Amino acid sequence: MVAKNPSLSDLAADLRAGQRRALARAITLIESERADHRAQAQTLIAALGTNKEALRIGLSGTPGVGKSTFIESFGLMLTQMGKRVAVLAVDPSSTRSGGSILGDKTRMEQLSRDPNAFIRPSPSQAHLGGVARRTRETIALCEAAGFDIVLIETVGVGQSETMVSQMVDVFALLLAPAGGDELQGVKRGIMEIADLVFVNKADGALKSQATRTCADYAGALRLMRKRTQDPDGFPKAMTMSALETLGLAAAWDTIFELAAWRKDTGVWQSTRQTQARHWFHEEVRQQLLQRLTRDPALHDKVTRLENAVANGDLSPSDAASQALADV
């Protein structure tokens, strides 16, 4: 199967030329867990370099809030402006079977047909935060292919969603018009990492409620300590209607304003350096876990230690120390 694919040098050249089929093949390669594919993926990414940078936007929100509608309307607006937009939608995977829905192209039918857009559903494979392990490498591929904006849609709102902040330049939280109880249900940790809060569905009968909800979130954001990476007025809350395309242009102007300020002040570069360090440590942890499971001798040792912990003969920390002693 691999032999039928173009060489890595040809694949890299096609990627730099912006060919979408080449991008799809490259993403499939980096998502593979086979050792030979991982080696090829690392070679490909190294060959592409890091001389191109796209604006990376993270988007999270509860199910039913209208994330797909927002992404499609927002993405179409950006492509009409001449931007090339990549959407990486991380689908929830089954913790039992590993299967996932991967239905984003059906949810964003118009955007998926746009020649200046690329949509890639990717199973989260139960990784923390619903962010697929290889999403960051996929972002690098999209940048190499010449995409100007990369939208990363996460699985939903929860404590682990803070992981997405380690791979994006701007993080937006999409919410529906709600009352006080729903406002209290949004975890403080999510609010603390949100650069922007978009209250969607601000149209028709829900418009006045959306305005009140936006004011509630704006007040909650003001009560939090101001972050050094924010200009005056940020983080902020805004209303919009993705269905009626109201407020989308203002949302883009606000995102662009924040990104430009961070570039001018050096926050952009320092944040990306911090993120790179984070993912280095994460990759070390992942590769250590893979070595423990793939090496037959180490796997047998881990199994014995696991049973000892289950039987109460060893504490988890002592067993972990023994498991890593030979790594």
C-alpha positions, 0 to 999 in steps of 0.5 A, spaced: 500 500 500 505 504 501 509 503 495 503 505 491 504 512 494 508 517 491 515 518 494 516 523 500 520 528 496 514 528 491 509 528 496 512 534 499 513 538 493 505 537 491 504 539 498 508 546 497 504 546 491 497 546 495 494 540 492 489 538 496 489 530 495 497 531 497 495 534 503 489 528 505 495 523 503 500 526 508 495 527 513 493 519 513 500 518 513 501 522 520 495 519 523 498 512 522 501 508 528 505 504 524 512 505 526 515 505 519 509 510 517 511 514 523 518 515 521 516 517 514 511 522 517 517 525 521 521 525 515 516 529 511 515 534 516 522 535 517 523 536 509 517 541 509 520 546 514 516 551 518 517 557 514 510 558 513 505 560 519 497 560 518 493 563 523 490 557 528 483 558 531 481 553 536 473 553 537 469 549 542 462 549 544 457 544 547 453 540 542 447 543 539 450 550 540 451 551 532 459 549 531 458 546 524 453 552 522 458 557 525 464 554 521 461 553 515 458 560 515 465 563 517 469 559 513 465 561 506 466 568 508 473 567 509 474 564 502 470 569 499 475 574 502 480 570 498 483 566 504 484 559 504 481 555 510 483 548 513 478 545 518 480 540 522 474 537 526 476 532 531 470 527 532 469 524 539 471 516 538 468 510 542 472 509 548 470 501 547 471 500 539 475 507 537 470 508 532 468 515 531 462 518 527 467 523 522 461 526 519 463 533 518 463 533 511 456 532 511 455 537 516 459 542 512 456 541 505 457 548 502 464 549 505 467 542 503 465 543 496 469 550 496 476 550 492 479 554 497 477 550 503 479 543 506 475 539 511 479 533 515 475 530 520 479 526 525 478 521 530 480 523 537 482 516 539 480 518 547 486 523 547 485 528 553 481 534 551 478 531 545 484 533 541 487 528 536 494 526 538 497 528 531 492 534 530 499 539 531 502 535 525 496 536 521 496 543 522 504 544 520 502 540 514 496 545 512 501 551 513 506 548 508 500 547 503 499 554 504 492 555 508 492 562 511 487 560 517 486 553 520 480 552 524 480 546 530 474 544 532 474 540 539 469 535 541 466 539 546 466 543 553 469 540 559 475 540 563 480 537 558 479 542 553 484 546 555 489 542 551 487 546 545 490 552 548 497 549 547 496 549 539 492 555 537 493 562 537 486 564 538 481 560 542 474 562 541 468 559 545 461 558 542 455 558 546 448 559 546 443 564 549 442 561 556 440 563 563 444 563 570 444 556 571 447 554 564 452 560 565 454 557 572 455 550 568 461 553 564 467 551 567 472 557 570 478 553 566 474 554 560 473 561 561 480 563 563 483 560 556 477 563 552 480 569 548 473 570 545 466 568 547 461 568 541 454 567 543 450 564 537 443 564 535 442 571 536 436 572 532 429 572 532 425 570 539 432 568 542 435 575 540 434 579 546 436 573 551 442 572 547 444 580 548 443 578 556 447 572 556 452 576 552 452 581 558 453 576 563 459 573 560 462 579 559 461 581 566 464 574 568 470 575 564 471 582 567 471 579 574 477 574 572 484 577 572 487 580 566 492 576 562 498 579 560 497 576 553 491 581 552 490 588 549 485 592 553 478 590 552 480 582 551 477 577 553 471 579 550 464 577 549 460 578 542 453 576 539 452 573 532 447 569 528 451 563 524 445 561 521 443 568 518 451 570 518 450 576 522 456 578 526 461 574 523 465 580 519 465 583 526 468 576 529 473 576 524 475 583 525 476 582 532 480 575 531 484 579 526 485 585 531 487 580 537 492 576 533 495 582 530 496 585 537 500 579 539 504 579 533 506 586 534 508 585 542 512 579 541 506 575 545 505 570 538 512 568 538 513 567 545 506 563 545 508 558 540 515 557 543 511 555 549 507 550 545 512 547 542 516 545 548 509 543 551 508 538 545 515 536 545 514 533 553 507 530 550 511 526 545 516 524 550 510 521 554 507 518 548 513 515 545 515 512 552 508 509 553 508 506 546 515 503 548 512 500 554 506 496 550 510 494 544 517 491 546 515 484 548 519 484 554 517 491 557 510 489 555 510 482 560 514 486 565 508 492 565 503 486 565 506 483 571 507 490 575 499 491 573 497 485 576 501 486 582 498 493 583 491 490 582 492 485 588 495 490 592 502 488 592 505 494 590 503 501 590 502 505 583 508 509 584 513 503 586 510 499 580 511 505 575 518 506 577 520 499 576 516 499 569 521 505 567 527 502 570 529 499 564 526 504 559 
